[in-house]
Amino acid sequence: MKTLEFGDMIFYAIVSLILILLFWLRFLEPSIGLWGAWLVWAAWACFLVRSYLKARRARL
């Protein structure tokens, strides 16, 4: 399995932010405000950072 590189993490974070916001605005904003999308994205970004740091520690 390929390890997550720093550039991959940044790319996935930005693309996921765009996709989550578009999905949220289309389907979920009438019931849950836009802050919910930011919370979902923050959790996803934390997961990506944790995965990157875990893989980096394993390589050292």
mmCIF file of the N, C-alpha and C atoms, coordinates in Angstrom:
data_MODEL
# 
_entry.id   MODEL 
# 
loop_
_atom_site.group_PDB 
_atom_site.id 
_atom_site.type_symbol 
_atom_site.label_atom_id 
_atom_site.label_alt_id 
_atom_site.label_comp_id 
_atom_site.label_asym_id 
_atom_site.label_entity_id 
_atom_site.label_seq_id 
_atom_site.pdbx_PDB_ins_code 
_atom_site.Cartn_x 
_atom_site.Cartn_y 
_atom_site.Cartn_z 
_atom_site.occupancy 
_atom_site.B_iso_or_equiv 
_atom_site.pdbx_formal_charge 
_atom_site.auth_seq_id 
_atom_site.auth_comp_id 
_atom_site.auth_asym_id 
_atom_site.auth_atom_id 
_atom_site.pdbx_PDB_model_num 
ATOM 1   N N  . MET A 1 1  ? 0.835   -1.178 0.000  1.00 0.00 ? 1  MET A N  1 
ATOM 2   C CA . MET A 1 1  ? 0.000   0.000  0.000  1.00 0.00 ? 1  MET A CA 1 
ATOM 3   C C  . MET A 1 1  ? 0.880   1.243  0.000  1.00 0.00 ? 1  MET A C  1 
ATOM 4   N N  . LYS A 1 2  ? 0.537   2.194  -0.853 1.00 0.00 ? 2  LYS A N  1 
ATOM 5   C CA . LYS A 1 2  ? 1.295   3.429  -0.947 1.00 0.00 ? 2  LYS A CA 1 
ATOM 6   C C  . LYS A 1 2  ? 1.018   4.306  0.263  1.00 0.00 ? 2  LYS A C  1 
ATOM 7   N N  . THR A 1 3  ? 2.052   4.920  0.803  1.00 0.00 ? 3  THR A N  1 
ATOM 8   C CA . THR A 1 3  ? 1.855   5.789  1.955  1.00 0.00 ? 3  THR A CA 1 
ATOM 9   C C  . THR A 1 3  ? 1.402   7.170  1.499  1.00 0.00 ? 3  THR A C  1 
ATOM 10  N N  . LEU A 1 4  ? 0.759   7.857  2.377  1.00 0.00 ? 4  LEU A N  1 
ATOM 11  C CA . LEU A 1 4  ? 0.228   9.187  2.100  1.00 0.00 ? 4  LEU A CA 1 
ATOM 12  C C  . LEU A 1 4  ? 1.360   10.204 2.180  1.00 0.00 ? 4  LEU A C  1 
ATOM 13  N N  . GLU A 1 5  ? 1.569   10.938 1.113  1.00 0.00 ? 5  GLU A N  1 
ATOM 14  C CA . GLU A 1 5  ? 2.587   11.988 1.085  1.00 0.00 ? 5  GLU A CA 1 
ATOM 15  C C  . GLU A 1 5  ? 1.948   13.318 1.481  1.00 0.00 ? 5  GLU A C  1 
ATOM 16  N N  . PHE A 1 6  ? 2.778   14.313 1.769  1.00 0.00 ? 6  PHE A N  1 
ATOM 17  C CA . PHE A 1 6  ? 2.282   15.612 2.205  1.00 0.00 ? 6  PHE A CA 1 
ATOM 18  C C  . PHE A 1 6  ? 1.419   16.265 1.121  1.00 0.00 ? 6  PHE A C  1 
ATOM 19  N N  . GLY A 1 7  ? 1.869   16.222 -0.121 1.00 0.00 ? 7  GLY A N  1 
ATOM 20  C CA . GLY A 1 7  ? 1.104   16.798 -1.224 1.00 0.00 ? 7  GLY A CA 1 
ATOM 21  C C  . GLY A 1 7  ? -0.229  16.097 -1.424 1.00 0.00 ? 7  GLY A C  1 
ATOM 22  N N  . ASP A 1 8  ? -0.242  14.787 -1.239 1.00 0.00 ? 8  ASP A N  1 
ATOM 23  C CA . ASP A 1 8  ? -1.495  14.028 -1.343 1.00 0.00 ? 8  ASP A CA 1 
ATOM 24  C C  . ASP A 1 8  ? -2.480  14.485 -0.276 1.00 0.00 ? 8  ASP A C  1 
ATOM 25  N N  . MET A 1 9  ? -1.978  14.688 0.931  1.00 0.00 ? 9  MET A N  1 
ATOM 26  C CA . MET A 1 9  ? -2.835  15.100 2.030  1.00 0.00 ? 9  MET A CA 1 
ATOM 27  C C  . MET A 1 9  ? -3.454  16.467 1.740  1.00 0.00 ? 9  MET A C  1 
ATOM 28  N N  . ILE A 1 10 ? -2.661  17.410 1.254  1.00 0.00 ? 10 ILE A N  1 
ATOM 29  C CA . ILE A 1 10 ? -3.171  18.741 0.931  1.00 0.00 ? 10 ILE A CA 1 
ATOM 30  C C  . ILE A 1 10 ? -4.216  18.657 -0.183 1.00 0.00 ? 10 ILE A C  1 
ATOM 31  N N  . PHE A 1 11 ? -3.922  17.895 -1.224 1.00 0.00 ? 11 PHE A N  1 
ATOM 32  C CA . PHE A 1 11 ? -4.848  17.744 -2.347 1.00 0.00 ? 11 PHE A CA 1 
ATOM 33  C C  . PHE A 1 11 ? -6.170  17.139 -1.888 1.00 0.00 ? 11 PHE A C  1 
ATOM 34  N N  . TYR A 1 12 ? -6.121  16.047 -1.132 1.00 0.00 ? 12 TYR A N  1 
ATOM 35  C CA . TYR A 1 12 ? -7.347  15.397 -0.665 1.00 0.00 ? 12 TYR A CA 1 
ATOM 36  C C  . TYR A 1 12 ? -8.142  16.321 0.258  1.00 0.00 ? 12 TYR A C  1 
ATOM 37  N N  . ALA A 1 13 ? -7.461  17.102 1.068  1.00 0.00 ? 13 ALA A N  1 
ATOM 38  C CA . ALA A 1 13 ? -8.163  18.019 1.968  1.00 0.00 ? 13 ALA A CA 1 
ATOM 39  C C  . ALA A 1 13 ? -8.905  19.102 1.184  1.00 0.00 ? 13 ALA A C  1 
ATOM 40  N N  . ILE A 1 14 ? -8.265  19.673 0.183  1.00 0.00 ? 14 ILE A N  1 
ATOM 41  C CA . ILE A 1 14 ? -8.900  20.735 -0.595 1.00 0.00 ? 14 ILE A CA 1 
ATOM 42  C C  . ILE A 1 14 ? -10.053 20.195 -1.438 1.00 0.00 ? 14 ILE A C  1 
ATOM 43  N N  . VAL A 1 15 ? -9.819  19.080 -2.111 1.00 0.00 ? 15 VAL A N  1 
ATOM 44  C CA . VAL A 1 15 ? -10.875 18.494 -2.942 1.00 0.00 ? 15 VAL A CA 1 
ATOM 45  C C  . VAL A 1 15 ? -12.054 18.048 -2.083 1.00 0.00 ? 15 VAL A C  1 
ATOM 46  N N  . SER A 1 16 ? -11.776 17.465 -0.932 1.00 0.00 ? 16 SER A N  1 
ATOM 47  C CA . SER A 1 16 ? -12.874 17.027 -0.073 1.00 0.00 ? 16 SER A CA 1 
ATOM 48  C C  . SER A 1 16 ? -13.657 18.216 0.473  1.00 0.00 ? 16 SER A C  1 
ATOM 49  N N  . LEU A 1 17 ? -12.989 19.328 0.756  1.00 0.00 ? 17 LEU A N  1 
ATOM 50  C CA . LEU A 1 17 ? -13.700 20.520 1.206  1.00 0.00 ? 17 LEU A CA 1 
ATOM 51  C C  . LEU A 1 17 ? -14.681 20.978 0.135  1.00 0.00 ? 17 LEU A C  1 
ATOM 52  N N  . ILE A 1 18 ? -14.234 21.039 -1.096 1.00 0.00 ? 18 ILE A N  1 
ATOM 53  C CA . ILE A 1 18 ? -15.107 21.469 -2.192 1.00 0.00 ? 18 ILE A CA 1 
ATOM 54  C C  . ILE A 1 18 ? -16.283 20.510 -2.352 1.00 0.00 ? 18 ILE A C  1 
ATOM 55  N N  . LEU A 1 19 ? -16.013 19.210 -2.358 1.00 0.00 ? 19 LEU A N  1 
ATOM 56  C CA . LEU A 1 19 ? -17.082 18.232 -2.545 1.00 0.00 ? 19 LEU A CA 1 
ATOM 57  C C  . LEU A 1 19 ? -18.081 18.230 -1.387 1.00 0.00 ? 19 LEU A C  1 
ATOM 58  N N  . ILE A 1 20 ? -17.576 18.317 -0.182 1.00 0.00 ? 20 ILE A N  1 
ATOM 59  C CA . ILE A 1 20 ? -18.466 18.332 0.990  1.00 0.00 ? 20 ILE A CA 1 
ATOM 60  C C  . ILE A 1 20 ? -19.347 19.570 0.966  1.00 0.00 ? 20 ILE A C  1 
ATOM 61  N N  . LEU A 1 21 ? -18.760 20.734 0.650  1.00 0.00 ? 21 LEU A N  1 
ATOM 62  C CA . LEU A 1 21 ? -19.558 21.960 0.613  1.00 0.00 ? 21 LEU A CA 1 
ATOM 63  C C  . LEU A 1 21 ? -20.622 21.911 -0.479 1.00 0.00 ? 21 LEU A C  1 
ATOM 64  N N  . LEU A 1 22 ? -20.277 21.416 -1.663 1.00 0.00 ? 22 LEU A N  1 
ATOM 65  C CA . LEU A 1 22 ? -21.264 21.318 -2.734 1.00 0.00 ? 22 LEU A CA 1 
ATOM 66  C C  . LEU A 1 22 ? -22.392 20.353 -2.361 1.00 0.00 ? 22 LEU A C  1 
ATOM 67  N N  . PHE A 1 23 ? -22.040 19.198 -1.828 1.00 0.00 ? 23 PHE A N  1 
ATOM 68  C CA . PHE A 1 23 ? -23.045 18.233 -1.398 1.00 0.00 ? 23 PHE A CA 1 
ATOM 69  C C  . PHE A 1 23 ? -23.931 18.833 -0.305 1.00 0.00 ? 23 PHE A C  1 
ATOM 70  N N  . TRP A 1 24 ? -23.287 19.505 0.645  1.00 0.00 ? 24 TRP A N  1 
ATOM 71  C CA . TRP A 1 24 ? -24.014 20.078 1.769  1.00 0.00 ? 24 TRP A CA 1 
ATOM 72  C C  . TRP A 1 24 ? -24.994 21.146 1.297  1.00 0.00 ? 24 TRP A C  1 
ATOM 73  N N  . LEU A 1 25 ? -24.537 22.032 0.407  1.00 0.00 ? 25 LEU A N  1 
ATOM 74  C CA . LEU A 1 25 ? -25.406 23.096 -0.074 1.00 0.00 ? 25 LEU A CA 1 
ATOM 75  C C  . LEU A 1 25 ? -26.592 22.547 -0.860 1.00 0.00 ? 25 LEU A C  1 
ATOM 76  N N  . ARG A 1 26 ? -26.387 21.449 -1.548 1.00 0.00 ? 26 ARG A N  1 
ATOM 77  C CA . ARG A 1 26 ? -27.463 20.883 -2.373 1.00 0.00 ? 26 ARG A CA 1 
ATOM 78  C C  . ARG A 1 26 ? -28.484 20.115 -1.534 1.00 0.00 ? 26 ARG A C  1 
ATOM 79  N N  . PHE A 1 27 ? -28.030 19.340 -0.578 1.00 0.00 ? 27 PHE A N  1 
ATOM 80  C CA . PHE A 1 27 ? -28.934 18.415 0.104  1.00 0.00 ? 27 PHE A CA 1 
ATOM 81  C C  . PHE A 1 27 ? -29.197 18.716 1.579  1.00 0.00 ? 27 PHE A C  1 
ATOM 82  N N  . LEU A 1 28 ? -28.242 19.212 2.305  1.00 0.00 ? 28 LEU A N  1 
ATOM 83  C CA . LEU A 1 28 ? -28.386 19.259 3.762  1.00 0.00 ? 28 LEU A CA 1 
ATOM 84  C C  . LEU A 1 28 ? -28.540 20.647 4.366  1.00 0.00 ? 28 LEU A C  1 
ATOM 85  N N  . GLU A 1 29 ? -28.272 21.700 3.613  1.00 0.00 ? 29 GLU A N  1 
ATOM 86  C CA . GLU A 1 29 ? -28.307 23.015 4.237  1.00 0.00 ? 29 GLU A CA 1 
ATOM 87  C C  . GLU A 1 29 ? -29.683 23.438 4.752  1.00 0.00 ? 29 GLU A C  1 
ATOM 88  N N  . PRO A 1 30 ? -30.784 23.070 4.110  1.00 0.00 ? 30 PRO A N  1 
ATOM 89  C CA . PRO A 1 30 ? -32.079 23.474 4.680  1.00 0.00 ? 30 PRO A CA 1 
ATOM 90  C C  . PRO A 1 30 ? -32.309 22.938 6.103  1.00 0.00 ? 30 PRO A C  1 
ATOM 91  N N  . SER A 1 31 ? -31.759 21.779 6.408  1.00 0.00 ? 31 SER A N  1 
ATOM 92  C CA . SER A 1 31 ? -31.996 21.211 7.737  1.00 0.00 ? 31 SER A CA 1 
ATOM 93  C C  . SER A 1 31 ? -30.842 21.464 8.706  1.00 0.00 ? 31 SER A C  1 
ATOM 94  N N  . ILE A 1 32 ? -29.627 21.486 8.202  1.00 0.00 ? 32 ILE A N  1 
ATOM 95  C CA . ILE A 1 32 ? -28.443 21.721 9.047  1.00 0.00 ? 32 ILE A CA 1 
ATOM 96  C C  . ILE A 1 32 ? -27.641 22.832 8.404  1.00 0.00 ? 32 ILE A C  1 
ATOM 97  N N  . GLY A 1 33 ? -27.240 23.815 9.165  1.00 0.00 ? 33 GLY A N  1 
ATOM 98  C CA . GLY A 1 33 ? -26.514 24.962 8.632  1.00 0.00 ? 33 GLY A CA 1 
ATOM 99  C C  . GLY A 1 33 ? -25.170 24.585 8.023  1.00 0.00 ? 33 GLY A C  1 
ATOM 100 N N  . LEU A 1 34 ? -24.567 25.559 7.392  1.00 0.00 ? 34 LEU A N  1 
ATOM 101 C CA . LEU A 1 34 ? -23.294 25.333 6.723  1.00 0.00 ? 34 LEU A CA 1 
ATOM 102 C C  . LEU A 1 34 ? -22.165 24.998 7.705  1.00 0.00 ? 34 LEU A C  1 
ATOM 103 N N  . TRP A 1 35 ? -22.320 25.369 8.958  1.00 0.00 ? 35 TRP A N  1 
ATOM 104 C CA . TRP A 1 35 ? -21.309 25.046 9.962  1.00 0.00 ? 35 TRP A CA 1 
ATOM 105 C C  . TRP A 1 35 ? -21.108 23.542 10.070 1.00 0.00 ? 35 TRP A C  1 
ATOM 106 N N  . GLY A 1 36 ? -22.146 22.776 9.809  1.00 0.00 ? 36 GLY A N  1 
ATOM 107 C CA . GLY A 1 36 ? -22.043 21.319 9.872  1.00 0.00 ? 36 GLY A CA 1 
ATOM 108 C C  . GLY A 1 36 ? -21.076 20.773 8.848  1.00 0.00 ? 36 GLY A C  1 
ATOM 109 N N  . ALA A 1 37 ? -21.068 21.370 7.655  1.00 0.00 ? 37 ALA A N  1 
ATOM 110 C CA . ALA A 1 37 ? -20.128 20.949 6.611  1.00 0.00 ? 37 ALA A CA 1 
ATOM 111 C C  . ALA A 1 37 ? -18.696 21.223 7.044  1.00 0.00 ? 37 ALA A C  1 
ATOM 112 N N  . TRP A 1 38 ? -18.485 22.348 7.693  1.00 0.00 ? 38 TRP A N  1 
ATOM 113 C CA . TRP A 1 38 ? -17.135 22.668 8.165  1.00 0.00 ? 38 TRP A CA 1 
ATOM 114 C C  . TRP A 1 38 ? -16.689 21.692 9.250  1.00 0.00 ? 38 TRP A C  1 
ATOM 115 N N  . LEU A 1 39 ? -17.621 21.264 10.099 1.00 0.00 ? 39 LEU A N  1 
ATOM 116 C CA . LEU A 1 39 ? -17.273 20.287 11.132 1.00 0.00 ? 39 LEU A CA 1 
ATOM 117 C C  . LEU A 1 39 ? -16.915 18.930 10.522 1.00 0.00 ? 39 LEU A C  1 
ATOM 118 N N  . VAL A 1 40 ? -17.683 18.514 9.524  1.00 0.00 ? 40 VAL A N  1 
ATOM 119 C CA . VAL A 1 40 ? -17.385 17.254 8.835  1.00 0.00 ? 40 VAL A CA 1 
ATOM 120 C C  . VAL A 1 40 ? -16.029 17.339 8.160  1.00 0.00 ? 40 VAL A C  1 
ATOM 121 N N  . TRP A 1 41 ? -15.763 18.462 7.504  1.00 0.00 ? 41 TRP A N  1 
ATOM 122 C CA . TRP A 1 41 ? -14.480 18.629 6.826  1.00 0.00 ? 41 TRP A CA 1 
ATOM 123 C C  . TRP A 1 41 ? -13.324 18.675 7.836  1.00 0.00 ? 41 TRP A C  1 
ATOM 124 N N  . ALA A 1 42 ? -13.513 19.335 8.964  1.00 0.00 ? 42 ALA A N  1 
ATOM 125 C CA . ALA A 1 42 ? -12.463 19.396 9.981  1.00 0.00 ? 42 ALA A CA 1 
ATOM 126 C C  . ALA A 1 42 ? -12.130 18.000 10.499 1.00 0.00 ? 42 ALA A C  1 
ATOM 127 N N  . ALA A 1 43 ? -13.150 17.168 10.697 1.00 0.00 ? 43 ALA A N  1 
ATOM 128 C CA . ALA A 1 43 ? -12.911 15.794 11.138 1.00 0.00 ? 43 ALA A CA 1 
ATOM 129 C C  . ALA A 1 43 ? -12.135 15.020 10.072 1.00 0.00 ? 43 ALA A C  1 
ATOM 130 N N  . TRP A 1 44 ? -12.499 15.200 8.807  1.00 0.00 ? 44 TRP A N  1 
ATOM 131 C CA . TRP A 1 44 ? -11.801 14.529 7.703  1.00 0.00 ? 44 TRP A CA 1 
ATOM 132 C C  . TRP A 1 44 ? -10.355 15.014 7.616  1.00 0.00 ? 44 TRP A C  1 
ATOM 133 N N  . ALA A 1 45 ? -10.127 16.316 7.758  1.00 0.00 ? 45 ALA A N  1 
ATOM 134 C CA . ALA A 1 45 ? -8.771  16.861 7.703  1.00 0.00 ? 45 ALA A CA 1 
ATOM 135 C C  . ALA A 1 45 ? -7.926  16.328 8.862  1.00 0.00 ? 45 ALA A C  1 
ATOM 136 N N  . CYS A 1 46 ? -8.518  16.203 10.040 1.00 0.00 ? 46 CYS A N  1 
ATOM 137 C CA . CYS A 1 46 ? -7.792  15.631 11.189 1.00 0.00 ? 46 CYS A CA 1 
ATOM 138 C C  . CYS A 1 46 ? -7.404  14.184 10.902 1.00 0.00 ? 46 CYS A C  1 
ATOM 139 N N  . PHE A 1 47 ? -8.312  13.434 10.301 1.00 0.00 ? 47 PHE A N  1 
ATOM 140 C CA . PHE A 1 47 ? -8.004  12.060 9.931  1.00 0.00 ? 47 PHE A CA 1 
ATOM 141 C C  . PHE A 1 47 ? -6.839  12.001 8.942  1.00 0.00 ? 47 PHE A C  1 
ATOM 142 N N  . LEU A 1 48 ? -6.845  12.883 7.947  1.00 0.00 ? 48 LEU A N  1 
ATOM 143 C CA . LEU A 1 48 ? -5.755  12.901 6.966  1.00 0.00 ? 48 LEU A CA 1 
ATOM 144 C C  . LEU A 1 48 ? -4.416  13.250 7.612  1.00 0.00 ? 48 LEU A C  1 
ATOM 145 N N  . VAL A 1 49 ? -4.424  14.254 8.474  1.00 0.00 ? 49 VAL A N  1 
ATOM 146 C CA . VAL A 1 49 ? -3.182  14.644 9.150  1.00 0.00 ? 49 VAL A CA 1 
ATOM 147 C C  . VAL A 1 49 ? -2.683  13.512 10.032 1.00 0.00 ? 49 VAL A C  1 
ATOM 148 N N  . ARG A 1 50 ? -3.586  12.867 10.761 1.00 0.00 ? 50 ARG A N  1 
ATOM 149 C CA . ARG A 1 50 ? -3.197  11.752 11.625 1.00 0.00 ? 50 ARG A CA 1 
ATOM 150 C C  . ARG A 1 50 ? -2.622  10.602 10.801 1.00 0.00 ? 50 ARG A C  1 
ATOM 151 N N  . SER A 1 51 ? -3.226  10.321 9.655  1.00 0.00 ? 51 SER A N  1 
ATOM 152 C CA . SER A 1 51 ? -2.727  9.255  8.773  1.00 0.00 ? 51 SER A CA 1 
ATOM 153 C C  . SER A 1 51 ? -1.339  9.594  8.241  1.00 0.00 ? 51 SER A C  1 
ATOM 154 N N  . TYR A 1 52 ? -1.159  10.844 7.850  1.00 0.00 ? 52 TYR A N  1 
ATOM 155 C CA . TYR A 1 52 ? 0.136   11.277 7.344  1.00 0.00 ? 52 TYR A CA 1 
ATOM 156 C C  . TYR A 1 52 ? 1.210   11.167 8.417  1.00 0.00 ? 52 TYR A C  1 
ATOM 157 N N  . LEU A 1 53 ? 0.915   11.647 9.615  1.00 0.00 ? 53 LEU A N  1 
ATOM 158 C CA . LEU A 1 53 ? 1.909   11.603 10.690 1.00 0.00 ? 53 LEU A CA 1 
ATOM 159 C C  . LEU A 1 53 ? 2.220   10.165 11.102 1.00 0.00 ? 53 LEU A C  1 
ATOM 160 N N  . LYS A 1 54 ? 1.221   9.312  11.117 1.00 0.00 ? 54 LYS A N  1 
ATOM 161 C CA . LYS A 1 54 ? 1.435   7.903  11.460 1.00 0.00 ? 54 LYS A CA 1 
ATOM 162 C C  . LYS A 1 54 ? 2.341   7.242  10.438 1.00 0.00 ? 54 LYS A C  1 
ATOM 163 N N  . ALA A 1 55 ? 2.095   7.489  9.143  1.00 0.00 ? 55 ALA A N  1 
ATOM 164 C CA . ALA A 1 55 ? 2.939   6.909  8.093  1.00 0.00 ? 55 ALA A CA 1 
ATOM 165 C C  . ALA A 1 55 ? 4.345   7.475  8.146  1.00 0.00 ? 55 ALA A C  1 
ATOM 166 N N  . ARG A 1 56 ? 4.474   8.735  8.471  1.00 0.00 ? 56 ARG A N  1 
ATOM 167 C CA . ARG A 1 56 ? 5.802   9.364  8.546  1.00 0.00 ? 56 ARG A CA 1 
ATOM 168 C C  . ARG A 1 56 ? 6.614   8.785  9.707  1.00 0.00 ? 56 ARG A C  1 
ATOM 169 N N  . ARG A 1 57 ? 5.955   8.577  10.851 1.00 0.00 ? 57 ARG A N  1 
ATOM 170 C CA . ARG A 1 57 ? 6.658   7.981  11.988 1.00 0.00 ? 57 ARG A CA 1 
ATOM 171 C C  . ARG A 1 57 ? 7.100   6.553  11.691 1.00 0.00 ? 57 ARG A C  1 
ATOM 172 N N  . ALA A 1 58 ? 6.274   5.841  10.939 1.00 0.00 ? 58 ALA A N  1 
ATOM 173 C CA . ALA A 1 58 ? 6.608   4.446  10.600 1.00 0.00 ? 58 ALA A CA 1 
ATOM 174 C C  . ALA A 1 58 ? 7.819   4.391  9.679  1.00 0.00 ? 58 ALA A C  1 
ATOM 175 N N  . ARG A 1 59 ? 7.990   5.386  8.822  1.00 0.00 ? 59 ARG A N  1 
ATOM 176 C CA . ARG A 1 59 ? 9.140   5.399  7.913  1.00 0.00 ? 59 ARG A CA 1 
ATOM 177 C C  . ARG A 1 59 ? 10.435  5.749  8.624  1.00 0.00 ? 59 ARG A C  1 
ATOM 178 N N  . LEU A 1 60 ? 10.341  6.506  9.708  1.00 0.00 ? 60 LEU A N  1 
ATOM 179 C CA . LEU A 1 60 ? 11.563  6.916  10.429 1.00 0.00 ? 60 LEU A CA 1 
ATOM 180 C C  . LEU A 1 60 ? 12.032  5.850  11.326 1.00 0.00 ? 60 LEU A C  1 
# 
